[in-house]
Structure formats: structure tokens, C-alpha cells
Amino acid sequence: MTSGTGVHQREYYRLKLEYPLCADMTIVLIKGKAMEIGSTKVLVEDLGAGGLRFLSHLKMPANDQLVLQFDSELCAEPITMYGHIVRTTLWEEEFYEYAVRFTMEESQHLEINRLVNRLAIRYRNQKEVRDSRFWKGGRREFLMQQSDLSLQSSPN
């Protein structure tokens, strides 16, 4: 959705995270066919009830036929989100940044919105958030580590 000025208007509030949220990402559907593939860790940069933005070492296409599952913990509550990639950009030459639009029931959107609002209030009150899977190290180092793990686990 864009406004008359060409500025993108979101349906839901999107919170830029102070520290990226570590999530396990799994490809669950490709062209409607269920997949049983392992998961990899990614860093979620921002989050809202309508979608998220994340960094990964994996190259994937922007495609609504590729459904991803993200599992993490936010405000001491487990959170599972499903969506498809709507935008892919190169990040620091060898890694990728993705924008995801959620494809979930409205009740799941509302639950994510509730957790995002709780986190935003903690940010405003300058309270440290400890009950979530935040990554406080370097993003590049995290992605290089995930890339190395992928190379070690792939067959020769």
C-alpha cells in the first residue's frame, strides 16, 4: 500500500529492534508441497504483525510459493510466524536481507502485535529486555558462523 507521495504505508506497526532477534527459520512449503528440511538461524531486524525483516547467509528468491516458518522467543513467550519473502537485497556483499509478509490467521497477527507492543513499551521505559532471544554480538560474525555451520553439515 502506498500513499499519494509514494511512501509505503504499513497495515501494522513495525518495531525496529534494538538488538536483532535470533530465530530458527525453516522452509515449510514450496509451491504448496510440504517440505521436511532442517532449519537455520537468522537475525530478525524488525518485526510487526504484518511481517518482518531478517538477515541470512542463505540466498532465496522473493516468491509467494516459498513459505517460511520462524520460531523464536519474545517477552518470555514462544512465537511462531509464517510468511513469504517479498523483497531480497544484498547485505554487506555476501549476505542477504529479506522482507517477509506474514501469511497467518488474523488471531496470530494480533498475538504478534500484542508482543511487539509489549516490547515497544519496554523500549520506551528504557527497561532492559532479557526474556527474548536477542543477539548482542556482531551481525556479520553471526552470519559468517551460520555460513560455516552450513558448509560443515553439507555432504562433500
SULZI-V738050 format. One record per backbone hydrogen bond with DSSP energy under -0.5 kcal/mol. CO is the residue of the C=O (numbers start at 1). NH is the residue of the N-H. E is the energy in kcal/mol with one decimal. If there is no record, write none. Layout:
# SULZI-V738050
CO;NH;E  CO;NH;E
This chain:
# SULZI-V738050
1;9;-2.7  3;6;-2.0  7;3;-2.4  8;10;-0.5  13;49;-0.7  14;16;-0.5  15;17;-0.6  15;47;-2.1  20;22;-0.5  20;135;-3.2  21;44;-3.2  23;25;-0.6  23;42;-2.6  24;71;-2.2  25;40;-2.2  26;28;-0.7  26;69;-3.0  27;37;-0.5  28;35;-2.1  29;67;-2.5  30;33;-1.8  32;34;-0.5  33;30;-2.1  40;25;-3.6  42;23;-2.3  42;44;-0.6  43;45;-0.6  43;55;-2.5  44;21;-2.3  45;17;-2.3  46;53;-2.0  47;15;-3.1  48;51;-0.6  50;102;-2.6  51;48;-2.3  52;100;-3.2  53;45;-2.9  53;46;-1.2  54;98;-3.0  55;43;-1.9  56;96;-2.7  58;60;-0.6  61;63;-0.8  63;66;-1.2  63;85;-0.6  65;31;-2.8  65;67;-0.7  66;68;-0.5  66;85;-0.5  67;28;-2.6  67;29;-1.5  68;83;-2.0  69;26;-2.5  70;81;-2.5  71;24;-2.8  72;79;-2.6  73;133;-1.9  74;77;-1.3  77;74;-2.6  79;72;-2.3  81;70;-2.9  82;103;-2.3  83;68;-3.3  84;101;-2.5  85;63;-0.6  87;99;-2.4  89;97;-3.1  91;95;-1.8  92;94;-2.3  95;91;-3.4  96;56;-2.4  97;89;-2.5  98;54;-2.3  99;86;-3.0  99;87;-1.3  100;52;-1.5  100;102;-0.5  101;84;-2.2  105;108;-0.8  105;109;-1.7  106;110;-2.4  107;111;-1.8  108;112;-2.2  109;113;-2.5  110;114;-2.2  111;115;-2.0  112;116;-2.8  113;117;-2.5  114;118;-2.0  115;119;-2.2  116;120;-2.6  117;121;-2.1  118;122;-1.8  119;123;-2.4  120;124;-2.6  121;125;-2.3  122;127;-2.7  123;126;-1.5  128;130;-0.7  131;76;-3.9  132;134;-1.4  133;22;-3.8  134;136;-0.6  135;20;-0.5  138;142;-1.9  139;143;-2.4  140;144;-2.5  141;145;-2.2  142;146;-2.2  143;147;-2.3  144;148;-2.5  145;149;-2.2  146;150;-2.1  147;151;-2.0  148;152;-2.0  149;153;-1.8  150;154;-1.1
